[in-house]
Every structure is written in C-alpha cells, then in structure tokens.
Amino acid sequence: MTPQQSPERESPGAGRVRCRGIIAGFLLAFACLSVVTPIRADEAVPATGEPSPWSIAGWSFQTSIYTYHFDPDPAHDNSQSLIGPELRFRNDWVAGLAVFDNSFGQTSEYAYMGKTWPLRGSPHWYVKLTGGLLHGYKEPYEDKIPFNQYGIAPAIVPSLGFRYRHLVLELHLGGIAVTTLTGGVRF
C-alpha cells in the first residue's frame, strides 16, 4: 500500500487575504460602474431643478492606521487591516462596508448607514454616527460584543472626522472597548 499524501494546506492568513482581495475588487468594480453608468435626466434632477438629496456626492476608501484598546489584553490584535469603502450622498448620509480583523484576529464585516454633521460649521471637521450590522465574532469570542445572535450583532459607531481636499481622517469609537484611527481618500 502506498501512503496517501495529504493535500497541501494554506497558511491561516491566505484565505483572509484572498477574501479581502475579492471584496476589494468587487467594491472597486461597483464604484467604477456607479461613476460610468449614465443617469437619466429625470432621475438626477427633480421638477424643482435641484439635484436629488439622495444623489451620489462621492466615494471614500479608508484603512486603519492605529488602534487602541482601553483595557489592553495580550490576546488583542491591534492591526485591524481595515478596508472601508463608503458612499456619500448629497444630504450628508453615508453607506459603507468595513472589512477588518477584529480584536482577536477574526475576519469581520460591518455594513452600515449613517449621517455626518459639520462641527461648529467647519468645512473640515465633522461628527459621524453610523449604525448597522457587525459580523465575524466567533467562538470563543462571540460574547465580546453584545446581542451577537447567529454571528451577527447590531452596532452603533460614533466618529470624529477631518477632511481636507481628498484626505480623510476619522477617529471611531468601538463601544467602550476600542478606538481606531482610519485614513483614506475621497473622490
């Protein structure tokens, strides 16, 4: 009898990198389609002659720069590897998806909607509040976020942001556990 050879195994991070590549490619293709897809004149401008408040104002893409846990634990992973595309509407509402490694190294996703408000009338500083669904906290860390039923939990994330031309910096508060600084570009 000849011994059977076991199939080669991928490194633990290889699947995560491939998954992020697929998601990033899909989101980039979606962004390009939304830019080149023509909008009929009657869809873009209502009878009042002004653009619809729900028309697309632009996109931003962000990544994590720094993460700080308020109660540090050796099990915490501070390199979130976040990729976060966000769609902005003319009425200051946003919709987005953040794909990242959670505090325990598990691939997680946060799909959200939210709104931004200028801070004291500033053209650069703003506050943002988003709400959505968080997925990816699995055993043995499923109890680290509240209401994590079936692997999905509701989440609310307040943020302080700064934008200048095409640069975006945001400080996000993840509950009472963590804060993350993200940076990116908007167009």
Sequence and secondary structure as in RCSB ss.txt:
>XXXX:A:sequence
MTPQQSPERESPGAGRVRCRGIIAGFLLAFACLSVVTPIRADEAVPATGEPSPWSIAGWSFQTSIYTYHFDPDPA
HDNSQSLIGPELRFRNDWVAGLAVFDNSFGQTSEYAYMGKTWPLRGSPHWYVKLTGGLLHGYKEPYEDKIPFNQY
GIAPAIVPSLGFRYRHLVLELHLGGIAVTTLTGGVRF
>XXXX:A:secstr
           HHHHHHHHHHHHHHHHHHHHHHHHHS   HHHHS TTSS  TTSEEEEEEEEEEEEEESS  TT
       EEEEEEETTSEEEEEEEEE TTS EEEEEEEEEEEESTT SSEEEEEEEEEEE   TTSGGGSTT BT
TEEEEEEEEEEEEETTEEEEEEEETTTEEEEEEEEE 
